[in-house]
Amino acid sequence: MMVCEYKPGLEGIPAAQSSISYVDGQKGILEYRGIRIEELAEKSTFLETAYLLIWGKLPSKEELETFEHEVRYHRRIKYRIRDMMKCFPESGHPMDALQASAAALGLFYSLRDLHNPVYIRDSVVRLIATIPTMVAAFQLMRKGNDPVRPRDDLDYSANFLYMLDEREPDPLMARIFDICLILQVEHTMNASTFSARVTASTLTDPYAVVASAVGTLGGPLHGGANEEVIQMLEKIGSVENVRPYIEDCLQSKSKIMGFGHRVYKVKDPRAIILQNLAEQLFEKFGHDKFYDIAQEMELVVEEKLGSKGIYPNIDFYSGLVYRKMGIPTDLFTPIFAIARVAGWLAHWKEQLAENRIFRPTQVYNGLHEITYTPIDKR
Ligand code: ACO
């Protein structure tokens, strides 16, 4: 057997062949099925982009209408799921609530026929349709309120924002939210997608695939960074404090949240689009002083770390956009999951099409032939 060099974090090691998305980290290019992210953000919707990723092509008008109708029809969650969620502690993190709820869906739809395209489509539709409802339901229930029923007359993103506080959102806000979902839906072989593909490779059900990916997305080095960006901006408090804060981080070798990326060595193209969306929101709904702090941070980090290729990533500006929409900070990562579920499902389908169970090797660096010491002698 060929002995390969151990690479921590599997950096640079291909884990799959994939035609879903493409990143050029030097040039700052991101494509979904060959289409540039900038074009999709301008012209597409989240559900159309989800269709593109999962079924490999842009839908016809009729295919899109059918898909949108199916998702609308499946938005409601079962009473028993809602009752189960009521028992969750209100102090629990919404990502944990989402992971548990996504896994619980598998209990209700336990038939597992991975060769049946109807089963595949039903699962895709159900997960994309119900995950936002579950996120919104937990948000209301943890405040002691009843969840709001989805509204069939509202589009996907407008309905989610409506379910959060029972107010119909401003159309610009709903459109910007939809673009955010497009930007977050897919991003090649990141940690949560890898996790989804490993789980998929065991031929388990798609609910387990999504639940394991949600658990992986929650960490602060991955999707959880957008939450930490806002906490960091709150801690910094003013533009004058930016430079000392960054110098402190560099001295103590701690990471500056929202900066750096394993693949991008220039500013993340999604951060560029998000920054523009944030500016549109500030123009219509009022300025946010955190934006001034963020801009100063970008300047100082570029000065100090630009030579290492450390620039803002997607999480740096997504938090500012969601904050301006009045969304609680600990929902930022669940919203990331609402988007990313479609990317995970695209990878689930791709993995099934040419499956081989993941079973990497390891470099053993432990001991051998050690004798067992009885407990009273230790
Ligand atoms: N702040 C300060 N220094 C950084 C940062 C940062 N945010 N990111 C990387 N560096 C430095 C490292 O200290 C290291 O320096 P060294 O070579 O002198 O030791 C060098 O850049 C390489 O960094 P690594 O951590 O080895 O890069 P890796 O590819 O493993 O990590 C990661 C990428 C995890 C995203 C990292 O940049 C980070 O922790 N960023 C902050 C968290 C964050 O924003 N995560 C969201 C990423 S986007 C997403 O997951 C959706």
Boltz pocket constraint, residues with backbone or C-beta under 6 A from the ligand:
constraints:
  - pocket:
      binder: B
      contacts: [[A, 9], [A, 190], [A, 220], [A, 221], [A, 222], [A, 223], [A, 225], [A, 253], [A, 254], [A, 255], [A, 256], [A, 257], [A, 258], [A, 259], [A, 260], [A, 261], [A, 262], [A, 263], [A, 305], [A, 308], [A, 310], [A, 313], [A, 314], [A, 315]]
      max_distance: 6.0
